[in-house]
Amino acid sequence: MNKRRTHRPEFKAKVAMEAISGRRTIQEIAAEHAIHPIQVSQWKRQLQENASELFGRGQKNKAKEAGEAKEAAAPISKVVRSWCCFQHSLDLTP
């Protein structure tokens, strides 16, 4: 009985990019990589449908990182304020 082969995401992307480029037919690409032409077509379609998410995720990640940075800065600012108040209370100048 044959086992199913699993392909790495890098391989799938490479094959899909070849198919999108249009330099060779789907059948030629499939024969070169020893996979079924339907698989090449599916990976090509998946890449085309999800390509916009690659660019959209960057915006979400930047917003999330900015929020995390603000959250991390809040306790630090409290410590700085406390330290400044402490220093001020030690000021014994006449």
Backbone as XML, in Angstrom:
<?xml version="1.0"?>
<chain id="A" units="angstrom">
  <residue number="1" name="MET">
    <atom name="N" x="0.841" y="-1.178" z="0.000"/>
    <atom name="CA" x="0.000" y="0.000" z="0.000"/>
    <atom name="C" x="0.886" y="1.241" z="0.000"/>
  </residue>
  <residue number="2" name="ASN">
    <atom name="N" x="0.525" y="2.217" z="-0.799"/>
    <atom name="CA" x="1.319" y="3.444" z="-0.898"/>
    <atom name="C" x="1.030" y="4.389" z="0.246"/>
  </residue>
  <residue number="3" name="LYS">
    <atom name="N" x="2.081" y="5.020" z="0.716"/>
    <atom name="CA" x="1.908" y="6.049" z="1.740"/>
    <atom name="C" x="1.793" y="7.404" z="1.064"/>
  </residue>
  <residue number="4" name="ARG">
    <atom name="N" x="1.041" y="8.274" z="1.676"/>
    <atom name="CA" x="0.948" y="9.636" z="1.156"/>
    <atom name="C" x="2.235" y="10.372" z="1.451"/>
  </residue>
  <residue number="5" name="ARG">
    <atom name="N" x="2.667" y="11.166" z="0.500"/>
    <atom name="CA" x="3.848" y="11.983" z="0.715"/>
    <atom name="C" x="3.415" y="13.335" z="1.269"/>
  </residue>
  <residue number="6" name="THR">
    <atom name="N" x="4.199" y="13.851" z="2.175"/>
    <atom name="CA" x="3.943" y="15.202" z="2.677"/>
    <atom name="C" x="5.059" y="16.096" z="2.153"/>
  </residue>
  <residue number="7" name="HIS">
    <atom name="N" x="4.667" y="17.266" z="1.714"/>
    <atom name="CA" x="5.617" y="18.204" z="1.136"/>
    <atom name="C" x="5.780" y="19.402" z="2.054"/>
  </residue>
  <residue number="8" name="ARG">
    <atom name="N" x="6.986" y="19.903" z="2.121"/>
    <atom name="CA" x="7.272" y="21.056" z="2.955"/>
    <atom name="C" x="6.651" y="22.311" z="2.331"/>
  </residue>
  <residue number="9" name="PRO">
    <atom name="N" x="6.277" y="23.286" z="3.162"/>
    <atom name="CA" x="5.689" y="24.521" z="2.645"/>
    <atom name="C" x="6.593" y="25.235" z="1.644"/>
  </residue>
  <residue number="10" name="GLU">
    <atom name="N" x="7.903" y="25.156" z="1.843"/>
    <atom name="CA" x="8.843" y="25.805" z="0.924"/>
    <atom name="C" x="8.752" y="25.190" z="-0.471"/>
  </residue>
  <residue number="11" name="PHE">
    <atom name="N" x="8.617" y="23.861" z="-0.505"/>
    <atom name="CA" x="8.500" y="23.156" z="-1.780"/>
    <atom name="C" x="7.196" y="23.536" z="-2.471"/>
  </residue>
  <residue number="12" name="LYS">
    <atom name="N" x="6.112" y="23.571" z="-1.704"/>
    <atom name="CA" x="4.814" y="23.929" z="-2.275"/>
    <atom name="C" x="4.851" y="25.338" z="-2.863"/>
  </residue>
  <residue number="13" name="ALA">
    <atom name="N" x="5.471" y="26.250" z="-2.127"/>
    <atom name="CA" x="5.558" y="27.636" z="-2.610"/>
    <atom name="C" x="6.378" y="27.712" z="-3.890"/>
  </residue>
  <residue number="14" name="LYS">
    <atom name="N" x="7.466" y="26.973" z="-3.934"/>
    <atom name="CA" x="8.323" y="26.974" z="-5.123"/>
    <atom name="C" x="7.551" y="26.477" z="-6.339"/>
  </residue>
  <residue number="15" name="VAL">
    <atom name="N" x="6.845" y="25.363" z="-6.172"/>
    <atom name="CA" x="6.074" y="24.786" z="-7.271"/>
    <atom name="C" x="4.960" y="25.750" z="-7.699"/>
  </residue>
  <residue number="16" name="ALA">
    <atom name="N" x="4.270" y="26.327" z="-6.719"/>
    <atom name="CA" x="3.179" y="27.253" z="-7.035"/>
    <atom name="C" x="3.694" y="28.489" z="-7.765"/>
  </residue>
  <residue number="17" name="MET">
    <atom name="N" x="4.852" y="28.997" z="-7.351"/>
    <atom name="CA" x="5.428" y="30.162" z="-8.024"/>
    <atom name="C" x="5.815" y="29.832" z="-9.467"/>
  </residue>
  <residue number="18" name="GLU">
    <atom name="N" x="6.337" y="28.635" z="-9.685"/>
    <atom name="CA" x="6.646" y="28.206" z="-11.047"/>
    <atom name="C" x="5.384" y="28.184" z="-11.897"/>
  </residue>
  <residue number="19" name="ALA">
    <atom name="N" x="4.298" y="27.672" z="-11.322"/>
    <atom name="CA" x="3.041" y="27.588" z="-12.060"/>
    <atom name="C" x="2.484" y="28.973" z="-12.362"/>
  </residue>
  <residue number="20" name="ILE">
    <atom name="N" x="2.615" y="29.885" z="-11.404"/>
    <atom name="CA" x="2.104" y="31.247" z="-11.611"/>
    <atom name="C" x="2.906" y="31.978" z="-12.673"/>
  </residue>
  <residue number="21" name="SER">
    <atom name="N" x="4.207" y="31.702" z="-12.729"/>
    <atom name="CA" x="5.061" y="32.417" z="-13.693"/>
    <atom name="C" x="4.616" y="32.169" z="-15.131"/>
  </residue>
  <residue number="22" name="GLY">
    <atom name="N" x="4.069" y="30.990" z="-15.405"/>
    <atom name="CA" x="3.562" y="30.709" z="-16.742"/>
    <atom name="C" x="4.633" y="30.375" z="-17.760"/>
  </residue>
  <residue number="23" name="ARG">
    <atom name="N" x="5.851" y="30.198" z="-17.353"/>
    <atom name="CA" x="6.928" y="29.880" z="-18.300"/>
    <atom name="C" x="6.801" y="28.460" z="-18.841"/>
  </residue>
  <residue number="24" name="ARG">
    <atom name="N" x="6.243" y="27.570" z="-17.997"/>
    <atom name="CA" x="6.043" y="26.178" z="-18.403"/>
    <atom name="C" x="4.627" y="25.774" z="-18.061"/>
  </residue>
  <residue number="25" name="THR">
    <atom name="N" x="4.182" y="24.698" z="-18.661"/>
    <atom name="CA" x="2.817" y="24.230" z="-18.392"/>
    <atom name="C" x="2.771" y="23.518" z="-17.041"/>
  </residue>
  <residue number="26" name="ILE">
    <atom name="N" x="1.553" y="23.382" z="-16.542"/>
    <atom name="CA" x="1.332" y="22.672" z="-15.281"/>
    <atom name="C" x="1.853" y="21.235" z="-15.403"/>
  </residue>
  <residue number="27" name="GLN">
    <atom name="N" x="1.617" y="20.612" z="-16.553"/>
    <atom name="CA" x="2.048" y="19.236" z="-16.755"/>
    <atom name="C" x="3.576" y="19.118" z="-16.707"/>
  </residue>
  <residue number="28" name="GLU">
    <atom name="N" x="4.274" y="20.060" z="-17.292"/>
    <atom name="CA" x="5.742" y="20.032" z="-17.271"/>
    <atom name="C" x="6.272" y="20.173" z="-15.846"/>
  </residue>
  <residue number="29" name="ILE">
    <atom name="N" x="5.690" y="21.092" z="-15.094"/>
    <atom name="CA" x="6.119" y="21.311" z="-13.702"/>
    <atom name="C" x="5.850" y="20.062" z="-12.871"/>
  </residue>
  <residue number="30" name="ALA">
    <atom name="N" x="4.668" y="19.468" z="-13.054"/>
    <atom name="CA" x="4.305" y="18.266" z="-12.301"/>
    <atom name="C" x="5.249" y="17.108" z="-12.635"/>
  </residue>
  <residue number="31" name="ALA">
    <atom name="N" x="5.571" y="16.941" z="-13.893"/>
    <atom name="CA" x="6.466" y="15.849" z="-14.293"/>
    <atom name="C" x="7.860" y="16.042" z="-13.706"/>
  </residue>
  <residue number="32" name="GLU">
    <atom name="N" x="8.337" y="17.283" z="-13.697"/>
    <atom name="CA" x="9.677" y="17.553" z="-13.159"/>
    <atom name="C" x="9.760" y="17.218" z="-11.670"/>
  </residue>
  <residue number="33" name="HIS">
    <atom name="N" x="8.700" y="17.524" z="-10.928"/>
    <atom name="CA" x="8.717" y="17.340" z="-9.479"/>
    <atom name="C" x="8.060" y="16.033" z="-9.029"/>
  </residue>
  <residue number="34" name="ALA">
    <atom name="N" x="7.642" y="15.217" z="-9.978"/>
    <atom name="CA" x="7.020" y="13.915" z="-9.707"/>
    <atom name="C" x="5.787" y="14.043" z="-8.807"/>
  </residue>
  <residue number="35" name="ILE">
    <atom name="N" x="4.919" y="14.982" z="-9.150"/>
    <atom name="CA" x="3.650" y="15.151" z="-8.448"/>
    <atom name="C" x="2.535" y="15.226" z="-9.484"/>
  </residue>
  <residue number="36" name="HIS">
    <atom name="N" x="1.314" y="15.104" z="-9.055"/>
    <atom name="CA" x="0.169" y="15.121" z="-9.964"/>
    <atom name="C" x="-0.130" y="16.556" z="-10.391"/>
  </residue>
  <residue number="37" name="PRO">
    <atom name="N" x="-0.502" y="16.753" z="-11.651"/>
    <atom name="CA" x="-0.822" y="18.106" z="-12.124"/>
    <atom name="C" x="-1.933" y="18.792" z="-11.330"/>
  </residue>
  <residue number="38" name="ILE">
    <atom name="N" x="-2.889" y="18.019" z="-10.819"/>
    <atom name="CA" x="-3.956" y="18.612" z="-10.019"/>
    <atom name="C" x="-3.381" y="19.235" z="-8.753"/>
  </residue>
  <residue number="39" name="GLN">
    <atom name="N" x="-2.368" y="18.581" z="-8.187"/>
    <atom name="CA" x="-1.731" y="19.115" z="-6.976"/>
    <atom name="C" x="-1.068" y="20.456" z="-7.272"/>
  </residue>
  <residue number="40" name="VAL">
    <atom name="N" x="-0.417" y="20.561" z="-8.412"/>
    <atom name="CA" x="0.213" y="21.830" z="-8.801"/>
    <atom name="C" x="-0.847" y="22.911" z="-8.933"/>
  </residue>
  <residue number="41" name="SER">
    <atom name="N" x="-1.956" y="22.580" z="-9.566"/>
    <atom name="CA" x="-3.042" y="23.555" z="-9.742"/>
    <atom name="C" x="-3.627" y="23.986" z="-8.408"/>
  </residue>
  <residue number="42" name="GLN">
    <atom name="N" x="-3.763" y="23.048" z="-7.476"/>
    <atom name="CA" x="-4.309" y="23.390" z="-6.161"/>
    <atom name="C" x="-3.371" y="24.326" z="-5.400"/>
  </residue>
  <residue number="43" name="TRP">
    <atom name="N" x="-2.075" y="24.027" z="-5.431"/>
    <atom name="CA" x="-1.112" y="24.880" z="-4.737"/>
    <atom name="C" x="-1.059" y="26.273" z="-5.363"/>
  </residue>
  <residue number="44" name="LYS">
    <atom name="N" x="-1.167" y="26.316" z="-6.685"/>
    <atom name="CA" x="-1.186" y="27.612" z="-7.389"/>
    <atom name="C" x="-2.397" y="28.429" z="-6.941"/>
  </residue>
  <residue number="45" name="ARG">
    <atom name="N" x="-3.567" y="27.784" z="-6.914"/>
    <atom name="CA" x="-4.795" y="28.478" z="-6.504"/>
    <atom name="C" x="-4.705" y="28.946" z="-5.050"/>
  </residue>
  <residue number="46" name="GLN">
    <atom name="N" x="-4.161" y="28.094" z="-4.166"/>
    <atom name="CA" x="-4.014" y="28.472" z="-2.760"/>
    <atom name="C" x="-3.108" y="29.678" z="-2.604"/>
  </residue>
  <residue number="47" name="LEU">
    <atom name="N" x="-2.024" y="29.690" z="-3.355"/>
    <atom name="CA" x="-1.105" y="30.829" z="-3.278"/>
    <atom name="C" x="-1.777" y="32.104" z="-3.762"/>
  </residue>
  <residue number="48" name="GLN">
    <atom name="N" x="-2.488" y="32.017" z="-4.861"/>
    <atom name="CA" x="-3.169" y="33.196" z="-5.392"/>
    <atom name="C" x="-4.252" y="33.705" z="-4.451"/>
  </residue>
  <residue number="49" name="GLU">
    <atom name="N" x="-4.993" y="32.792" z="-3.835"/>
    <atom name="CA" x="-6.073" y="33.199" z="-2.937"/>
    <atom name="C" x="-5.556" y="33.784" z="-1.626"/>
  </residue>
  <residue number="50" name="ASN">
    <atom name="N" x="-4.425" y="33.300" z="-1.155"/>
    <atom name="CA" x="-3.932" y="33.708" z="0.161"/>
    <atom name="C" x="-2.775" y="34.694" z="0.113"/>
  </residue>
  <residue number="51" name="ALA">
    <atom name="N" x="-2.377" y="35.122" z="-1.055"/>
    <atom name="CA" x="-1.236" y="36.035" z="-1.169"/>
    <atom name="C" x="-1.509" y="37.360" z="-0.460"/>
  </residue>
  <residue number="52" name="SER">
    <atom name="N" x="-2.716" y="37.853" z="-0.509"/>
    <atom name="CA" x="-3.023" y="39.138" z="0.122"/>
    <atom name="C" x="-2.876" y="39.069" z="1.642"/>
  </residue>
  <residue number="53" name="GLU">
    <atom name="N" x="-3.079" y="37.894" z="2.221"/>
    <atom name="CA" x="-2.928" y="37.737" z="3.671"/>
    <atom name="C" x="-1.485" y="37.937" z="4.120"/>
  </residue>
  <residue number="54" name="LEU">
    <atom name="N" x="-0.548" y="37.622" z="3.253"/>
    <atom name="CA" x="0.859" y="37.799" z="3.608"/>
    <atom name="C" x="1.164" y="39.255" z="3.915"/>
  </residue>
  <residue number="55" name="PHE">
    <atom name="N" x="0.581" y="40.139" z="3.142"/>
    <atom name="CA" x="0.825" y="41.559" z="3.339"/>
    <atom name="C" x="-0.059" y="42.132" z="4.439"/>
  </residue>
  <residue number="56" name="GLY">
    <atom name="N" x="-1.237" y="41.588" z="4.622"/>
    <atom name="CA" x="-2.137" y="42.057" z="5.661"/>
    <atom name="C" x="-1.666" y="41.678" z="7.054"/>
  </residue>
  <residue number="57" name="ARG">
    <atom name="N" x="-1.031" y="40.516" z="7.189"/>
    <atom name="CA" x="-0.546" y="40.067" z="8.482"/>
    <atom name="C" x="0.500" y="41.006" z="9.036"/>
  </residue>
  <residue number="58" name="GLY">
    <atom name="N" x="1.312" y="41.582" z="8.183"/>
    <atom name="CA" x="2.348" y="42.496" z="8.645"/>
    <atom name="C" x="1.747" y="43.697" z="9.350"/>
  </residue>
  <residue number="59" name="GLN">
    <atom name="N" x="0.642" y="44.204" z="8.848"/>
    <atom name="CA" x="-0.019" y="45.344" z="9.474"/>
    <atom name="C" x="-0.573" y="44.959" z="10.838"/>
  </residue>
  <residue number="60" name="LYS">
    <atom name="N" x="-1.167" y="43.775" z="10.927"/>
    <atom name="CA" x="-1.718" y="43.325" z="12.202"/>
    <atom name="C" x="-0.607" y="43.109" z="13.212"/>
  </residue>
  <residue number="61" name="ASN">
    <atom name="N" x="0.498" y="42.524" z="12.770"/>
    <atom name="CA" x="1.615" y="42.270" z="13.679"/>
    <atom name="C" x="2.225" y="43.568" z="14.182"/>
  </residue>
  <residue number="62" name="LYS">
    <atom name="N" x="2.339" y="44.563" z="13.298"/>
    <atom name="CA" x="2.900" y="45.844" z="13.724"/>
    <atom name="C" x="2.010" y="46.500" z="14.775"/>
  </residue>
  <residue number="63" name="ALA">
    <atom name="N" x="0.704" y="46.442" z="14.564"/>
    <atom name="CA" x="-0.226" y="47.027" z="15.529"/>
    <atom name="C" x="-0.156" y="46.276" z="16.852"/>
  </residue>
  <residue number="64" name="LYS">
    <atom name="N" x="-0.057" y="44.961" z="16.774"/>
    <atom name="CA" x="0.028" y="44.152" z="17.984"/>
    <atom name="C" x="1.323" y="44.457" z="18.732"/>
  </residue>
  <residue number="65" name="GLU">
    <atom name="N" x="2.434" y="44.572" z="18.021"/>
    <atom name="CA" x="3.717" y="44.876" z="18.648"/>
    <atom name="C" x="3.703" y="46.258" z="19.297"/>
  </residue>
  <residue number="66" name="ALA">
    <atom name="N" x="3.051" y="47.219" z="18.648"/>
    <atom name="CA" x="2.967" y="48.563" z="19.215"/>
    <atom name="C" x="2.179" y="48.527" z="20.531"/>
  </residue>
  <residue number="67" name="GLY">
    <atom name="N" x="1.095" y="47.751" z="20.554"/>
    <atom name="CA" x="0.304" y="47.609" z="21.774"/>
    <atom name="C" x="1.097" y="46.929" z="22.877"/>
  </residue>
  <residue number="68" name="GLU">
    <atom name="N" x="1.869" y="45.924" z="22.516"/>
    <atom name="CA" x="2.696" y="45.224" z="23.501"/>
    <atom name="C" x="3.793" y="46.137" z="24.043"/>
  </residue>
  <residue number="69" name="ALA">
    <atom name="N" x="4.334" y="46.984" z="23.194"/>
    <atom name="CA" x="5.376" y="47.897" z="23.633"/>
    <atom name="C" x="4.817" y="48.904" z="24.635"/>
  </residue>
  <residue number="70" name="LYS">
    <atom name="N" x="3.598" y="49.381" z="24.393"/>
    <atom name="CA" x="2.975" y="50.307" z="25.332"/>
    <atom name="C" x="2.724" y="49.633" z="26.676"/>
  </residue>
  <residue number="71" name="GLU">
    <atom name="N" x="2.260" y="48.375" z="26.621"/>
    <atom name="CA" x="2.013" y="47.629" z="27.852"/>
    <atom name="C" x="3.298" y="47.396" z="28.622"/>
  </residue>
  <residue number="72" name="ALA">
    <atom name="N" x="4.374" y="47.137" z="27.924"/>
    <atom name="CA" x="5.663" y="46.912" z="28.582"/>
    <atom name="C" x="6.219" y="48.208" z="29.145"/>
  </residue>
  <residue number="73" name="ALA">
    <atom name="N" x="5.935" y="49.326" z="28.496"/>
    <atom name="CA" x="6.460" y="50.616" z="28.940"/>
    <atom name="C" x="5.732" y="51.135" z="30.175"/>
  </residue>
  <residue number="74" name="ALA">
    <atom name="N" x="4.498" y="50.738" z="30.386"/>
    <atom name="CA" x="3.725" y="51.240" z="31.522"/>
    <atom name="C" x="4.380" y="50.923" z="32.860"/>
  </residue>
  <residue number="75" name="PRO">
    <atom name="N" x="4.775" y="49.697" z="33.154"/>
    <atom name="CA" x="5.428" y="49.427" z="34.438"/>
    <atom name="C" x="6.772" y="50.141" z="34.564"/>
  </residue>
  <residue number="76" name="ILE">
    <atom name="N" x="7.469" y="50.271" z="33.456"/>
    <atom name="CA" x="8.758" y="50.969" z="33.494"/>
    <atom name="C" x="8.566" y="52.427" z="33.861"/>
  </residue>
  <residue number="77" name="SER">
    <atom name="N" x="7.544" y="53.048" z="33.281"/>
    <atom name="CA" x="7.311" y="54.455" z="33.601"/>
    <atom name="C" x="6.928" y="54.627" z="35.067"/>
  </residue>
  <residue number="78" name="LYS">
    <atom name="N" x="6.219" y="53.663" z="35.651"/>
    <atom name="CA" x="5.891" y="53.732" z="37.078"/>
    <atom name="C" x="7.153" y="53.680" z="37.921"/>
  </residue>
  <residue number="79" name="VAL">
    <atom name="N" x="8.070" y="52.815" z="37.551"/>
    <atom name="CA" x="9.321" y="52.696" z="38.295"/>
    <atom name="C" x="10.116" y="53.988" z="38.195"/>
  </residue>
  <residue number="80" name="VAL">
    <atom name="N" x="10.163" y="54.568" z="37.012"/>
    <atom name="CA" x="10.903" y="55.820" z="36.816"/>
    <atom name="C" x="10.290" y="56.925" z="37.665"/>
  </residue>
  <residue number="81" name="ARG">
    <atom name="N" x="8.959" y="57.021" z="37.658"/>
    <atom name="CA" x="8.293" y="58.048" z="38.460"/>
    <atom name="C" x="8.578" y="57.840" z="39.947"/>
  </residue>
  <residue number="82" name="SER">
    <atom name="N" x="8.516" y="56.586" z="40.386"/>
    <atom name="CA" x="8.806" y="56.296" z="41.797"/>
    <atom name="C" x="10.234" y="56.672" z="42.147"/>
  </residue>
  <residue number="83" name="TRP">
    <atom name="N" x="11.155" y="56.355" z="41.254"/>
    <atom name="CA" x="12.557" y="56.665" z="41.491"/>
    <atom name="C" x="12.776" y="58.183" z="41.564"/>
  </residue>
  <residue number="84" name="CYS">
    <atom name="N" x="12.125" y="58.898" z="40.685"/>
    <atom name="CA" x="12.256" y="60.359" z="40.698"/>
    <atom name="C" x="11.704" y="60.940" z="41.999"/>
  </residue>
  <residue number="85" name="CYS">
    <atom name="N" x="10.553" y="60.424" z="42.457"/>
    <atom name="CA" x="9.975" y="60.895" z="43.713"/>
    <atom name="C" x="10.890" y="60.560" z="44.885"/>
  </residue>
  <residue number="86" name="PHE">
    <atom name="N" x="11.483" y="59.384" z="44.849"/>
    <atom name="CA" x="12.393" y="58.963" z="45.889"/>
    <atom name="C" x="13.610" y="59.891" z="45.930"/>
  </residue>
  <residue number="87" name="GLN">
    <atom name="N" x="14.181" y="60.173" z="44.769"/>
    <atom name="CA" x="15.331" y="61.060" z="44.699"/>
    <atom name="C" x="14.971" y="62.451" z="45.223"/>
  </residue>
  <residue number="88" name="HIS">
    <atom name="N" x="13.803" y="62.911" z="44.865"/>
    <atom name="CA" x="13.344" y="64.229" z="45.284"/>
    <atom name="C" x="13.180" y="64.279" z="46.822"/>
  </residue>
  <residue number="89" name="SER">
    <atom name="N" x="12.690" y="63.188" z="47.393"/>
    <atom name="CA" x="12.491" y="63.161" z="48.840"/>
    <atom name="C" x="13.821" y="63.106" z="49.589"/>
  </residue>
  <residue number="90" name="LEU">
    <atom name="N" x="14.864" y="62.647" z="48.973"/>
    <atom name="CA" x="16.186" y="62.593" z="49.600"/>
    <atom name="C" x="16.957" y="63.912" z="49.466"/>
  </residue>
  <residue number="91" name="ASP">
    <atom name="N" x="16.440" y="64.792" z="48.667"/>
    <atom name="CA" x="17.128" y="66.056" z="48.439"/>
    <atom name="C" x="17.118" y="66.862" z="49.735"/>
  </residue>
  <residue number="92" name="LEU">
    <atom name="N" x="18.275" y="67.007" z="50.364"/>
    <atom name="CA" x="18.384" y="67.670" z="51.665"/>
    <atom name="C" x="19.044" y="69.036" z="51.545"/>
  </residue>
  <residue number="93" name="THR">
    <atom name="N" x="18.896" y="69.679" z="50.430"/>
    <atom name="CA" x="19.521" y="71.007" z="50.282"/>
    <atom name="C" x="18.769" y="72.023" z="51.112"/>
  </residue>
  <residue number="94" name="PRO">
    <atom name="N" x="19.506" y="72.953" z="51.771"/>
    <atom name="CA" x="18.858" y="73.944" z="52.655"/>
    <atom name="C" x="18.090" y="74.997" z="51.908"/>
  </residue>
</chain>
